Each structure stands twice: as structure tokens, then as C-alpha cells.
Amino acid sequence: MNDYRLRAYRKFPHKRMRQVVIYLKPTDSELVYQTEFVLENSLHRFEVIRLWEQPTEVFFNSPGLLPFAALSQTNDQTRTLEEVAQVIEAINDTRIRSNVAASTAVKA
């Protein structure tokens, strides 16, 4: 991430960048709580999102997040996935509906 940030900075020195690591499923690894990388005299900070800690409702507010809803803070992943399917079916734009359905199927 640090390398990517430096390369982007060289090309676009005035652009702001927000770097985020997204963890999809729970793990016992301490890395899911790491928000910085330190190496000798270098320090790089980034945000971390642990999907299983995020409220499920958030994922229903944007079609692009629907594929991740079943990985959120839900008690019933199967039921959440069924609700996602219903929401996808109601999307009017066929291109968006098709893309979101395909993304959801891959993650399911």
C-alpha cells in the first residue's frame, strides 16, 4: 500500500488518497486490527474495514454494496442473501441489475 501511495503521489502530487483494507471474513489474525505499517523511518497509515462488524442495513443503501451484505453483521447469511436477491430483482436498470447479480453470485 505504501508503494502504491508513493507511485500515485509522484504522478498526482496534489491528489488526496484514502487507502482502505477490507477484510471479508472473520479471522484470528491480529492483522485485521493493524492500521499502520512501520519500517525503520517510514510510517504508513490506512483504514481497515472488517465487513463482519458492519451493520447489514448499510449494504442495502447502495446497489454496489449488495454483493457484500451476506458478509456483514448478520445473524442469518442465507436470509440476508435472499433479501439481496429480492432487492436486485427490483433494480430497473438492466445493466446495473445484471452486474450486481453477477457480483453477488460470485461472492455467494
N, C-alpha and C positions, 0 to 999 in steps of 0.2 A: 504494500500500500504506500509505503514511503517512496519507493522508486517511482510508482505511478504518479504520485503527487508532484514529485520533483520534475518529472518529464512534462507534465501538464503545466507546471509553473513556468518552465523555460519557454514553452510555446505561447502561453497566455498568462503573463505575469500579473495582470490586473483582474483576472477572473477569480472569484471565490469558489471554493470547492468544499463540499460536505461529504466526508467519507464515512461509510456505514458498513459494518459487518452484520449480516443477517444470518442467524443460526436457525435452521429449520426444525430441528427436533431436540428434545432434551438429551443431555449428556452429563456424565460425571466429570468431564474435563473442566479444569479451572480456567481454560482459555475463554470460555463463554463469558467470563467476568473481566477479561483483560480489555482495557480501553486505551492502552498506550504501548508503544514499542520503544524500548530504550536500548541504545547500543553506544557504549563509550560516551562520546559527547553529543550524541544525537537523541532527540526525543520526538516521537510522532504520536499524536493523539487522534482517536477516531471514536465514533459512536458504535454501540452494539445494540442490536435488537434481537431479543430472544422471542421468537414467534409464540411459543407456548405460554408466555406470560402476557400476551396482548389480548385485550377484550375482543371477543368474536364479532361483536356489533361493528367494530371499526372496518372490518373486511367487507361488510355488506354496503358500505358507503361509496365504494368505487369499483367499477367492473374489473379494473386491472388487479385488484387485490383479492377478488373472489377465489382464484385458484389456491390461495394460501389459508383460507378460512378454516379448513379442517385441521390445520396445524396450530391453530390459535388456542386460547384458554377455554376450550370447550369440554364439557363432560361426556359428550357423545359425538365422536367424529363422524360416524355414519349418518346420524341425523343432520348434522351440520352440512355434510356433503349433499344430502337430499335437498336441503334448503337452498344451497348454492345452485343446484340443478334447476330448481324452480325459478330462481332469480334470472339465471342465464336464459331460460326459455322465454322470459318476458322481455328480453332486450330486443328492441325494434330493429336496430341496425344489424343486418345480417352479417356484415363483415366483422363487426365487433363481437356479435354473438358467437360466430364461428371461431374466432381467435381465442376468446375467453373459454369456450367449451373445450377446445383442443388443449389449451394450457392446463385447465383443470383436470382433464383426463390424464395428462402426463404426470401430474403431481399426485393424482389419486392412486 
